[in-house]
Every structure is written in structure tokens, then in C-alpha cells.
Amino acid sequence: MITLSERAAGQIQSMRAEAPDSGTCLRLFVETGGCSGSQYGMSFDEAKPGDARFESEGVSIVLDAASLAKLDGTQIDFDDGLQGRGFEIRNPNAKNTCGCGKSFN
């Protein structure tokens, strides 16, 4: 299961409203890269056959099976404070994360 905070959901819904033709779901994925070996990705997309589907705070979320195996149990928040960090991903499956919080292994 993937969960969003109220702030993260609000930011995602706002971003989606600015790009109405980009897809109805938030797609979370893991790709090779970043300073720790794997990095997080997000995009708007349509659900595909075989995707895992979740809903959190009114946002539809989809993931492919490989990404779900690495992200199950993840919580996503959004911080727009003075540091301007953006989305904060708390992944219980990550052994190590880099300082920027965007990559893990």
C-alpha cells in the first residue's frame, strides 16, 4: 500500500489540474540512477494491465509490479517550507538513502 499525506495529495491534485491531458492517475516508479543506485519517479499516466492500484486522499495511484516490490508501505508527504524540499518519500524498504532523498538502495 502507498499512502499520501493530505499536503502531498493537495499538491498532486493541483499539478494534475494544471495538466489535464496528462493522465488520470499518479504513477510511481523506480528506475536505475541517482547517487544510491535507484531513484524515485512520478508522472501522470493511465493504469495499465498488471498495475497495482491504490487510492489515498482522493488520488488514484498506480505502480508496476517491480516498483511495488520496492515501494510497498511507502508514505509520501509534501513540504513547501523555507527549504523548498518538495515531495518527501518515506520508504520502509530502502536500506540507504542519499542526502537529497531522491535515490535509495
N, C-alpha and C positions, 0 to 999 in steps of 0.2 A: 504494500500500500504506500502511496505517496500522499503527503498532506501539505497543504499550503496554509500559511498564516493569513489572517484577514488582510493585512497590508500587502502581502505578495499577490493575493487574488485580486485586490483592487488595482494594483499596478498592471497585472496581466490583462485584466478586462479593459483598462484604459488603453493599453498598447494595441489590443485587438480592435478596439473601436476606431483607432487611427488607421488601421489597415484591414478594412472589412473583407477584402477579397483574398486574404492570406490563408484562410483555413479556419475551421470551427473549433479545433482542439489545440491544446498546448502539447507539443511533442517534446518529451525529454529524452535525451540520448547520451551515450558515452562514446567518445571517439579517441583514437590514439593521438597523443600530443601533450602539450603542456610540460611543465618542469618535473612533474612526478610520474609521467607515463600515460595517464588517461586524463581527459578533460571533459567537463560537462558541456552539454549543448542544449539549447532550447529554440524552438521555432513554432510557428503556427502551421498546422497541417490537418489533413483529414485522416481518420482512422483507416488502417489497412488490415487486410485479413491476417489473423495471428497476433495482432496487437493486444496487449493488456490495456484495459480501460479502467479509469478511476474518475471519481468526481470529488472535488474538495472545494469548499467555499464557493460553489456555483461555477467552478471552472472544470471543463472536461479535459482529462489528461490521458494521453496515450504513450505507450512505450513498446519497443520491440522486445522480444524475449531476452536477448543478450543484455540489453540495457537494464531491464527489470532485475535480472540476476545481480547486477552491481548496484542498483539504486533502491531496492525494496526496503521500505522503512524510512526513506529519506523525508526530511521536513525542509520546506523552503520558506524563507522569510524575505522581507524586503526592508532595507534600511536606506532612507534618503536623508540621513542626518548630515552633519558637517563634513564627515569623512567621505560621503558620497559612495559608499560601498556597493550599493545596488542589491542584487539578489544574493542571499546568504544560504548556502546549501549545507545542511547538516546530514551527512551520510554515515549511518552506523556501520557500513561495510568497508569504509575507507580505512586502510591501515595507517597511511600517512597522507597529509595534505601539504601543499606548498603554501607559502606565505600569502599569496594572492587569493587563495580559497577557490580557485577555478580549476585546479587539477589535483589528482589524487592517485594512489595506487592501493 
